[in-house]
Amino acid sequence: MINFSIPKQLLKTVDTLAETEMKTRSELLRDAVRDYLERRVKLTRRWEAIFAFGKKRATALKINPNEVEKLVDDYREGN
């Protein structure tokens, strides 16, 4: 069990949604936290995959990490 404070207006919204979904406040908040954490894990994995791909391409193209910003700037300028 945990205790935390939330603004009254947010609590009213939570209670209204809980009633609409026929859930207790605790059930609704547990579901909300679970959904948030699942989205964060997916987002973290997606970024990890993007960085791994970038590192693999940089290695294959023999690009030094210090050169990346200049290469991006040059590309954006059409060079």
Secondary structure, 3 states (H helix, E strand, C coil): CCCCCCCHHHHHHHHHHHHHCCCCHHHHHHHHHHHHHHHHHHHHHHHHHHHHHHHHHHHHCCCCHHHHHHHHHHHHHCC
